[in-house]
């Protein structure tokens, strides 16, 4: 049965927002707003793997139901901005549904293009920047950067190999652990645990965990629970790959994981923030006009939590999250881009995925990471602070 023409754009828009990584409850709110503005009565449900659209006739005697299976999406902030702009043009009657559908298809085609050299550089510098942020040493930072390139190589191979695609997180963690373990034989100053964490930081599901809890808080229980479990499994796969690598290494060489004195100046850790923010731009395909504001959002987000650290981790993260939303509202007004673009980049600087990884390491590796005490409570406080900040700032009801 052919989909009625008046419903095709809404279905296509829901699919696009899902693919570009928008939280489920926001997709449902946005589709409802579009349908209401165009005089269409409908009900929508988005889950991580399928979308259900129900459209009602004027007399409510008939309805049209459309269900489609859609793979979980990944963050593409540039395509998201373009999709929202196209929809705003539809709502303002500047273009019709047919032209909007054509533009959405062009956006989707453009989103499939990738500059592999730039992405490889972003993975490398991002890993090195995070290592700087952790306050390690120059040898660890350089090693993490090299391993970031290896991780992108595996990411590039994933769509071409079903095996690599299915095992990507665990395989990346395993390969990185083996390489770093071997390199530590010649470079004993490498901080093995933190260098491994930095190399695979792009896979650590801190943002995914936060998004899942955000959806559960909004009562989008099916989608939120599924995403939370998926994020937990992703973290488990990465740690499994790391543990497997550390178990294999002693069979061939003698490595010793022990705390190292980190001799980097304090200012270098702060330099890691703008560098990490810069590396996120090509990874999330942020548009040029939004790049500067995205970097500023990241810097402001981290700076607020550092300046308010004396209040405790819960309060500083809570205020930091509210600040991110307020700043994102301002930048959205300036650029006319969705505030979700800036909120996402700012929240990334607050999420506790790396601390969760460290906490698991503490349990299984006998506290090989310095200052690893109370990481469980720190993760819980950060998550509460982020979700609470988003809730009290009113971001749940915005696109």
C-alpha positions in Angstrom: 0.0 0.0 0.0 1.4 3.4 -1.0 1.9 6.0 1.7 -0.4 8.9 1.3 1.5 11.9 0.0 0.6 14.2 2.9 2.3 11.8 5.3 5.5 11.0 3.4 7.5 14.0 4.6 6.7 13.4 8.2 7.8 9.8 7.9 11.0 10.8 6.1 11.7 13.4 8.7 11.3 10.9 11.5 13.7 8.6 9.8 16.2 11.3 9.3 16.1 12.6 12.9 16.5 9.0 14.1 19.5 8.3 11.9 21.2 11.6 13.0 21.1 10.6 16.6 18.2 12.8 18.1 16.8 11.4 21.4 13.5 9.5 20.9 11.3 11.7 23.0 12.5 14.8 21.1 11.7 13.1 17.8 8.2 12.4 19.0 7.7 16.0 20.2 9.1 17.4 17.0 7.0 15.2 14.7 3.9 16.1 16.7 4.6 19.8 16.3 5.1 19.5 12.5 1.9 17.4 12.1 -0.1 19.8 14.3 1.1 22.9 12.4 0.1 21.3 9.1 -3.3 20.2 10.4 -2.4 16.5 10.5 -3.5 14.4 13.5 -1.0 11.8 14.4 0.8 9.8 17.1 4.4 8.7 16.9 6.7 6.4 18.8 10.4 6.1 18.2 12.5 3.3 19.6 16.2 2.5 19.0 15.3 0.0 16.2 11.9 1.0 14.8 9.5 3.9 14.4 5.7 3.7 14.5 3.6 6.4 12.9 -0.2 6.5 13.2 -2.2 9.1 11.3 -5.9 9.8 11.9 -8.5 11.0 9.5 -10.6 14.1 10.3 -13.6 12.0 11.5 -11.3 9.5 13.3 -13.1 6.6 11.7 -10.0 5.6 9.7 -6.3 5.7 10.5 -3.1 5.0 8.6 -0.3 3.1 10.4 3.2 3.0 9.1 6.0 1.0 10.9 9.5 0.7 9.7 12.7 -0.9 11.0 15.5 1.6 11.4 19.0 0.8 12.7 20.2 2.8 15.7 21.6 6.2 14.5 24.8 8.0 15.3 25.4 11.6 16.0 25.6 13.8 12.9 25.0 17.4 14.1 25.5 18.9 10.7 22.9 16.8 9.0 20.6 17.4 12.0 20.9 21.1 11.6 20.1 20.9 7.9 17.1 18.7 8.5 15.7 21.1 11.1 16.2 24.1 8.7 14.3 22.3 5.9 11.5 21.5 8.3 11.3 25.1 9.5 11.0 26.2 5.8 8.1 23.8 5.5 6.4 25.2 8.6 6.8 28.7 7.3 5.3 27.7 3.9 8.5 28.6 2.1 8.7 25.2 0.4 6.3 22.4 -0.1 6.5 18.7 1.0 7.9 17.6 -2.4 10.8 20.1 -2.3 11.5 19.4 1.3 11.7 15.6 0.7 14.1 16.2 -2.1 16.3 18.4 0.1 16.2 15.8 2.9 17.4 13.1 0.5 20.3 15.4 -0.6 21.2 16.0 3.1 21.3 12.2 3.6 23.5 11.7 0.6 25.8 14.4 1.7 26.1 12.9 5.2 27.5 9.7 3.7 30.6 11.5 2.5 33.6 11.5 4.7 37.1 13.0 4.7 39.0 10.0 6.0 42.3 11.9 6.4 40.6 14.6 8.5 38.7 12.0 10.6 41.9 10.0 11.2 43.6 13.2 12.4 40.6 14.0 14.6 40.7 10.6 16.2 44.5 10.9 16.8 44.5 14.4 18.2 41.3 13.7 20.2 43.0 10.7 21.9 46.1 12.9 22.6 44.0 15.7 23.9 42.1 13.5 26.3 45.4 12.1 27.5 46.5 15.7 28.2 43.2 16.3 30.0 43.9 13.4 32.3 47.3 14.9 33.2 49.7 12.1 32.1 53.0 12.7 30.4 54.2 13.5 26.9 55.1 9.9 26.0 51.6 8.7 26.9 50.0 11.5 24.9 52.0 10.7 21.8 51.3 7.0 22.2 47.6 7.7 22.6 47.6 9.8 19.4 49.2 7.0 17.4 46.7 4.5 18.8 43.8 6.9 18.0 44.8 6.5 14.3 44.7 2.7 14.7 41.2 3.0 16.2 40.0 5.0 13.2 41.5 2.4 10.9 39.3 -0.2 12.5 36.3 2.1 12.4 37.0 2.6 8.7 37.1 -1.2 8.1 33.9 -1.8 10.1 31.4 -1.2 7.2 33.5 -3.3 4.9 33.7 -6.4 7.3 30.8 -7.9 9.2 33.2 -9.4 11.8 34.9 -6.0 12.4 31.6 -4.3 12.6 30.2 -6.8 15.1 33.3 -6.7 17.3 34.4 -3.1 16.8 34.5 -1.9 20.4 36.1 -5.0 21.9 38.5 -5.5 18.9 39.7 -1.8 19.1 40.3 -2.1 22.9 42.1 -5.4 22.4 44.4 -4.2 19.6 45.2 -1.0 21.4 46.0 -2.8 24.6 48.4 -5.2 22.8 50.2 -2.4 21.0 50.5 -0.2 24.1 51.6 -3.1 26.2 54.4 -4.0 23.7 55.4 -0.3 23.3 55.7 0.0 27.1 58.6 -2.5 27.0 60.7 0.2 25.2 58.9 3.2 26.7 58.4 2.4 30.4 57.0 5.9 31.1 53.8 5.1 29.3 50.8 5.2 31.7 49.2 2.0 30.3 45.6 2.3 31.8 45.1 6.0 31.0 46.7 5.7 27.5 44.4 2.8 26.7 41.4 4.8 27.9 42.5 7.8 25.9 42.9 5.8 22.7 39.4 4.3 22.8 37.7 7.4 24.4 35.6 7.9 21.2 33.8 4.6 22.0 33.3 5.2 25.7 29.5 5.6 26.0 29.3 8.4 28.5 27.0 10.5 26.3 24.9 7.4 25.4 24.4 6.7 29.1 23.4 10.3 29.8 20.9 10.3 26.8 19.4 7.0 28.0 18.8 8.4 31.5 17.5 11.6 30.0 14.9 9.6 28.0 13.9 7.5 31.1 13.5 10.7 33.1 11.2 12.0 30.4 9.2 8.7 30.7 10.3 7.5 27.3 10.9 4.1 29.1 11.1 1.7 26.2 13.7 3.7 24.3 15.6 4.9 27.4 15.9 1.4 28.9 17.0 -0.1 25.7 19.7 2.6 25.1 20.9 2.3 28.7 21.4 -1.5 28.4 23.1 -1.0 25.0 25.4 1.6 26.5 26.3 -0.8 29.4 27.0 -3.6 26.9 29.2 -1.3 24.9 31.2 -0.4 28.0 31.4 -4.1 28.9 32.7 -5.0 25.4 35.4 -2.3 25.6 36.6 -3.5 29.0 36.5 -7.1 27.9 38.8 -6.2 25.0 41.1 -4.5 27.4 41.2 -7.3 29.9 41.7 -9.9 27.1 44.7 -7.9 25.9 46.2 -7.6 29.4 45.7 -11.4 29.8 47.3 -12.2 26.5 50.4 -9.9 26.9 52.0 -11.9 29.8 52.1 -15.0 27.6 54.6 -13.3 25.4 56.3 -10.5 27.4 56.6 -9.2 30.9 54.7 -6.0 31.5 54.1 -4.3 34.9 51.1 -2.0 35.4 52.1 0.4 38.1 51.2 4.0 39.0 53.5 6.5 37.3 54.4 10.1 38.2 52.7 12.4 35.7 55.0 15.3 35.1 53.0 17.4 32.7 52.5 21.1 33.7 49.0 21.9 35.0 48.2 24.3 32.1 48.6 21.4 29.5 45.5 19.7 30.9 43.5 22.8 30.3 44.9 23.0 26.8 43.3 19.6 26.2 39.8 21.1 26.3 39.8 23.3 23.2 41.9 20.7 21.3 39.4 17.9 22.2 36.4 20.2 21.3 38.1 20.9 18.0 38.5 17.2 17.3 34.8 16.6 17.9 33.8 18.8 15.0 34.7 16.5 12.1 33.6 13.4 14.1 30.1 14.8 14.5 30.2 16.6 11.1 29.4 20.0 12.6 28.7 22.7 10.0 31.2 25.5 9.5 28.9 28.2 10.8 28.4 26.3 14.1 32.0 25.3 14.7 33.2 28.3 16.7 30.1 28.3 18.9 30.5 24.5 19.5 34.1 25.0 20.7 33.0 27.9 23.0 30.2 25.7 24.5 32.7 23.0 25.3 35.1 25.5 26.9 32.4 27.2 28.9 31.0 23.9 30.0 34.3 22.6 31.4 35.3 25.9 32.8 32.1 26.3 34.9 32.5 22.9 36.5 36.2 23.6 37.3 35.5 27.0 38.8 32.7 25.6 40.9 34.5 22.4 41.9 34.7 23.7 45.5 30.9 23.2 45.7 31.2 19.5 45.1 30.8 17.3 42.0 27.0 17.2 42.1 26.4 21.0 42.3 29.2 21.9 39.9 27.9 19.5 37.3 24.3 20.5 37.9 25.1 24.2 37.3 27.4 23.3 34.4 24.6 21.5 32.7 22.2 24.5 33.2 24.9 26.8 31.8 25.3 24.6 28.8 21.6 24.9 28.0 21.5 28.6 28.5 24.6 29.2 26.3 23.2 26.8 23.7 20.0 28.9 23.6 22.0 32.0 22.9 24.1 30.3 20.2 21.0 28.8 18.7 19.5 32.3 18.4 22.6 33.6 16.8 23.2 30.8 14.3 19.5 29.7 13.8 20.8 26.1 14.3 19.0 23.7 16.7 20.2 24.1 20.3 20.6 20.4 20.5 23.8 20.8 18.4 25.5 22.9 21.1 24.0 21.1 24.1 25.4 17.8 22.8 28.9 19.2 22.5 28.8 20.9 25.9 27.4 17.9 27.7 30.1 15.6 26.3 32.6 17.6 28.5 30.6 16.6 31.6 29.6 13.0 31.0 31.3 10.3 33.2 32.0 7.6 30.7 35.8 7.7 31.3 35.3 7.6 35.1 33.0 4.5 34.7 35.8 2.8 32.8 38.3 3.7 35.5 35.9 2.4 38.1 35.7 -1.0 36.4 39.5 -1.0 36.1 39.8 -0.4 39.9 37.7 -3.5 40.6 39.3 -5.9 38.1 42.9 -4.6 38.0 43.5 -3.8 41.6 43.5 0.0 41.4 46.1 0.5 38.7 44.8 4.1 38.1 45.8 6.8 40.5 43.1 8.6 42.5 40.5 6.0 41.6 38.8 6.0 44.9 35.0 6.7 45.1 34.7 6.6 41.3 31.3 4.8 41.6 29.8 7.7 43.6 31.4 10.2 41.3 29.8 8.6 38.3 26.4 8.6 40.0 26.7 12.3 41.1 27.8 13.4 37.6 24.9 11.6 36.0 22.4 13.1 38.5 23.9 16.5 37.9 23.7 16.3 34.1 20.2 14.9 34.0 19.0 17.3 36.7 20.5 20.2 35.0 18.8 19.3 31.7 15.5 18.8 33.5 15.5 22.1 35.4 16.7 24.1 32.5 13.7 23.0 30.4 15.7 21.4 27.6 13.4 18.3 27.5 10.7 20.2 25.7 12.8 21.8 23.0 14.1 20.5 19.7 
